[in-house]
Amino acid sequence: MGGNMAKMMKQVQKMQADMAKMQEELANRTVESTAGGGVVRVVANGRQEIVSVEIKPEAVDPEDVEMLQDLVLTAVNEALKLAQDMMTKEMGKLTGGLNIPGLF
């Protein structure tokens, strides 16, 4: 019985190490989202941090700032969703699809 427990603990430790490595790799990977036909572009990393925002000059209309705000908001939310999806998909490969609470 003790041998099985030790084996299981080793497997858990290996999974934790693999997951830490995967999270580090994902932090360097990015996803991109655009809005308004590409006039607003947002890039997020695997840590769900926004790493860049590009706004083309034609998106800037002093008479309609609300439209630009909406485009930025849409692109940011989509980039964060894509980053979360990327993390979930890659971590799922390590956990065999098990949803382990508090892991990511």
FIMAR-330174 format. One line per 3 residues: number of its first residue (from 1); for each residue x, y, z of N, C-alpha, C. Coordinates in pm, 1 decimal. Layout:
// FIMAR-330174
NUM> X Y Z X Y Z X Y Z ~ ...
END
This chain:
// FIMAR-330174
1> 83.1 -120.6 0.0 0.0 0.0 0.0 86.8 126.0 0.0 ~ 192.7 130.2 82.8 280.7 245.3 91.2 350.5 273.8 -39.9 ~ 382.6 170.6 -116.2 448.7 186.8 -245.3 360.6 259.3 -345.0
4> 231.6 226.0 -344.1 137.5 292.3 -434.8 122.8 440.2 -400.3 ~ 122.0 470.3 -271.9 108.0 609.0 -228.0 230.3 690.6 -271.3 ~ 348.6 632.1 -253.6 471.5 700.5 -293.7 472.4 723.7 -444.3
7> 426.8 624.7 -518.7 421.4 636.4 -665.3 323.9 747.2 -705.1 ~ 209.1 749.6 -637.5 108.4 851.0 -668.7 162.0 990.7 -635.5 ~ 231.6 1004.7 -523.9 287.5 1134.6 -485.8 390.6 1181.2 -588.7
10> 470.4 1087.2 -640.1 568.2 1123.2 -743.7 496.9 1172.8 -868.4 ~ 387.2 1106.5 -904.8 310.6 1148.3 -1022.5 251.9 1287.9 -1002.4 ~ 201.9 1313.8 -883.1 144.4 1445.0 -852.6 253.3 1551.8 -859.8
13> 371.5 1522.6 -803.5 482.0 1618.3 -807.7 524.9 1645.7 -951.3 ~ 528.2 1541.1 -1033.5 566.6 1559.5 -1173.8 462.0 1645.7 -1244.9 ~ 334.4 1620.0 -1217.7 228.6 1699.1 -1280.6 240.9 1845.5 -1238.6
16> 270.3 1870.0 -1109.9 285.1 2007.4 -1062.4 402.0 2075.8 -1132.3 ~ 512.8 2004.3 -1147.6 629.4 2061.2 -1215.7 597.1 2089.2 -1361.8 ~ 528.5 1994.7 -1426.8 490.0 2012.9 -1567.3 396.9 2132.4 -1582.5
19> 304.9 2148.6 -1487.4 209.5 2259.0 -1495.3 279.2 2392.8 -1473.9 ~ 375.1 2397.4 -1381.4 448.9 2521.7 -1358.3 525.7 2559.6 -1484.7 ~ 586.2 2460.2 -1548.4 660.6 2485.0 -1672.3 565.5 2533.5 -1781.7
22> 449.0 2469.5 -1792.5 350.2 2506.9 -1893.0 302.3 2650.3 -1870.0 ~ 277.3 2686.7 -1744.4 231.5 2823.0 -1714.8 337.1 2925.5 -1754.6 ~ 463.1 2891.1 -1732.5 572.3 2980.1 -1770.7 576.1 2996.9 -1923.2
25> 561.1 2884.8 -1994.0 561.7 2890.2 -2141.0 442.8 2970.9 -2192.2 ~ 326.7 2949.3 -2132.3 206.1 3020.2 -2176.4 215.9 3170.0 -2149.1 ~ 290.5 3207.8 -2047.1 307.5 3349.9 -2017.1 376.6 3420.1 -2133.5
28> 456.3 3345.7 -2208.7 528.4 3403.1 -2322.6 450.1 3392.6 -2453.1 ~ 341.3 3317.0 -2452.4 259.5 3305.8 -2573.1 152.4 3413.5 -2570.9 ~ 113.7 3458.2 -2689.3 13.8 3564.7 -2694.8 -103.1 3525.9 -2784.5
31> -212.9 3593.9 -2760.5 -331.4 3584.7 -2845.7 -367.0 3726.7 -2886.1 ~ -437.4 3738.3 -2995.9 -469.7 3870.5 -3050.5 -618.1 3878.7 -3081.8 ~ -673.6 3994.8 -3056.3 -813.5 4020.3 -3087.3 -823.7 4156.5 -3155.8
34> -918.9 4166.2 -3248.1 -941.1 4295.2 -3313.4 -1088.9 4331.2 -3305.1 ~ -1116.4 4458.4 -3323.9 -1254.0 4506.8 -3327.4 -1261.7 4616.9 -3432.1 ~ -1382.0 4641.9 -3479.7 -1403.6 4749.1 -3576.7 -1331.9 4722.7 -3707.7
37> -1328.6 4596.6 -3749.6 -1263.3 4563.8 -3875.8 -1112.2 4579.9 -3869.8 ~ -1056.3 4572.0 -3749.7 -911.8 4578.7 -3735.5 -856.3 4714.3 -3695.6 ~ -943.1 4812.6 -3672.0 -891.7 4944.8 -3633.5 -843.4 4947.4 -3488.2
40> -889.3 4849.3 -3409.7 -841.1 4833.7 -3272.4 -789.4 4690.7 -3259.8 ~ -664.3 4678.4 -3212.0 -602.7 4546.2 -3196.6 -545.0 4536.1 -3056.4 ~ -577.2 4424.5 -2988.3 -530.9 4402.5 -2851.5 -460.6 4267.1 -2845.3
43> -345.0 4265.0 -2779.0 -269.3 4141.5 -2761.4 -260.3 4112.7 -2611.5 ~ -290.0 3986.8 -2574.2 -281.0 3943.5 -2434.6 -188.4 3822.5 -2427.8 ~ -127.7 3802.1 -2309.3 -42.7 3684.9 -2293.2 -115.5 3577.3 -2212.9
46> -48.0 3465.8 -2191.9 -107.6 3353.9 -2120.6 -134.4 3380.3 -1973.3 ~ -80.7 3489.7 -1921.6 -111.0 3529.9 -1783.9 -235.3 3617.5 -1778.8 ~ -298.6 3632.2 -1892.8 -416.2 3717.2 -1908.1 -384.5 3862.2 -1877.4
49> -267.5 3904.1 -1923.2 -227.7 4044.2 -1913.5 -232.3 4103.0 -2053.8 ~ -280.8 4225.1 -2063.9 -280.7 4293.5 -2192.9 -138.4 4343.2 -2215.5 ~ -78.0 4301.6 -2327.5 60.5 4341.4 -2353.0 71.3 4451.4 -2457.6
52> -32.2 4469.1 -2540.1 -30.9 4583.1 -2631.7 -171.3 4615.6 -2680.6 ~ -189.4 4743.3 -2709.9 -314.0 4795.1 -2766.7 -273.8 4885.3 -2882.6 ~ -329.0 4857.1 -2999.2 -304.0 4942.8 -3115.3 -436.0 5000.7 -3161.9
55> -435.9 5130.8 -3185.1 -555.4 5199.5 -3234.3 -514.5 5276.4 -3358.8 ~ -575.0 5240.4 -3471.2 -543.1 5310.3 -3595.9 -608.4 5449.1 -3593.9 ~ -543.2 5545.0 -3655.7 -593.3 5683.1 -3653.9 -738.3 5695.8 -3700.7
58> -777.5 5614.1 -3797.5 -914.9 5626.7 -3848.0 -1020.3 5585.4 -3745.0 ~ -977.8 5520.1 -3635.6 -1072.4 5482.5 -3529.9 -1101.7 5600.0 -3437.6 ~ -1019.7 5702.9 -3445.6 -1032.6 5816.7 -3354.4 -1121.5 5924.2 -3417.4
61> -1242.0 5934.7 -3364.8 -1336.6 6037.2 -3409.9 -1373.2 6120.1 -3287.0 ~ -1323.7 6242.9 -3278.8 -1351.9 6325.9 -3161.0 -1501.6 6342.7 -3134.8 ~ -1581.6 6327.9 -3238.7 -1726.8 6341.9 -3222.6 -1791.4 6214.9 -3167.0
64> -1716.3 6102.3 -3168.8 -1775.0 5974.9 -3125.7 -1673.7 5894.0 -3043.9 ~ -1633.4 5948.3 -2930.9 -1537.9 5881.8 -2842.8 -1597.9 5752.3 -2787.8 ~ -1729.9 5750.9 -2766.5 -1795.6 5631.7 -2713.8 -1772.6 5510.3 -2802.1
67> -1773.7 5529.8 -2934.2 -1752.3 5419.5 -3027.4 -1613.4 5360.3 -3008.3 ~ -1513.1 5444.4 -2994.3 -1376.5 5397.6 -2972.7 -1365.7 5322.9 -2839.7 ~ -1428.5 5375.9 -2738.0 -1427.4 5308.6 -2607.8 -1489.1 5169.2 -2619.0
70> -1600.1 5158.3 -2690.3 -1666.3 5029.2 -2709.0 -1576.8 4931.4 -2785.4 ~ -1507.8 4982.2 -2889.7 -1419.0 4896.0 -2968.4 -1304.3 4843.9 -2882.1 ~ -1246.0 4931.2 -2800.8 -1135.6 4889.9 -2713.4 -1185.6 4787.8 -2611.5
73> -1298.2 4815.1 -2551.4 -1356.3 4724.2 -2453.0 -1383.1 4586.5 -2514.4 ~ -1441.5 4584.8 -2632.2 -1470.8 4459.3 -2701.7 -1342.9 4381.6 -2729.7 ~ -1241.6 4449.2 -2783.3 -1116.0 4382.6 -2817.8 -1044.3 4331.7 -2692.3
76> -1044.9 4408.9 -2585.1 -979.3 4366.6 -2460.3 -1048.3 4243.8 -2402.5 ~ -1180.7 4247.9 -2393.3 -1253.9 4133.9 -2337.4 -1233.4 4007.8 -2419.9 ~ -1232.7 4021.2 -2551.1 -1210.7 3905.2 -2638.1 -1068.0 3851.9 -2622.5
79> -970.2 3939.6 -2612.7 -830.8 3896.0 -2594.9 -815.7 3820.2 -2462.3 ~ -878.0 3869.6 -2356.6 -870.7 3801.1 -2227.9 -939.2 3664.9 -2233.5 ~ -1051.6 3657.8 -2303.6 -1121.2 3529.1 -2319.2 -1033.3 3431.3 -2397.0
82> -971.1 3478.4 -2504.7 -882.9 3391.9 -2583.2 -764.5 3343.8 -2499.8 ~ -709.7 3430.6 -2415.3 -597.7 3392.7 -2329.5 -642.1 3285.4 -2229.9 ~ -760.0 3303.3 -2172.8 -814.0 3203.6 -2078.1 -837.3 3070.7 -2148.2
85> -894.8 3074.9 -2267.6 -919.9 2952.4 -2343.9 -788.9 2879.8 -2375.2 ~ -685.0 2956.6 -2411.8 -555.5 2897.5 -2441.9 -500.4 2827.2 -2317.7 ~ -507.4 2892.9 -2202.9 -457.8 2836.1 -2078.2 -535.2 2709.1 -2042.6
88> -666.6 2714.6 -2051.0 -749.9 2599.3 -2016.5 -719.1 2481.3 -2107.6 ~ -706.8 2508.1 -2236.9 -679.7 2401.4 -2334.3 -543.7 2336.2 -2308.6 ~ -441.7 2417.9 -2288.1 -307.1 2363.2 -2267.4 -295.6 2290.2 -2133.4
91> -355.3 2344.8 -2028.9 -351.2 2278.4 -1898.5 -431.5 2148.8 -1902.0 ~ -539.7 2148.4 -1981.0 -620.1 2027.6 -1995.3 -540.9 1911.7 -2053.2 ~ -442.4 1943.7 -2136.4 -356.1 1839.0 -2192.6 -274.9 1771.7 -2082.3
94> -235.8 1849.5 -1981.9 -156.5 1794.0 -1871.7 -241.4 1717.6 -1771.6 ~ -362.2 1766.9 -1746.2 -445.2 1705.8 -1642.6 -538.3 1599.6 -1699.2 ~ -528.2 1575.2 -1829.5 -615.5 1475.0 -1891.3 -760.9 1518.0 -1888.6
97> -783.0 1648.2 -1885.6 -919.7 1699.5 -1887.2 -981.2 1711.9 -1749.1 ~ -908.9 1671.6 -1645.2 -961.7 1685.9 -1509.5 -963.5 1833.3 -1472.6 ~ -1072.5 1876.3 -1415.9 -1079.5 2014.8 -1369.9 -1040.6 2014.7 -1222.8
100> -920.2 2061.9 -1192.9 -872.1 2061.6 -1056.1 -890.7 2202.2 -1000.0 ~ -983.4 2219.0 -904.8 -1014.7 2351.0 -850.9 -891.0 2422.3 -799.0 ~ -882.7 2551.8 -827.3 -774.6 2633.5 -776.9 -644.2 2621.2 -853.8
103> -643.4 2539.6 -958.5 -519.0 2519.0 -1031.7 -493.0 2630.4 -1130.2 ~ -594.5 2671.8 -1202.7 -579.4 2781.1 -1299.7 -713.6 2840.2 -1328.8
END
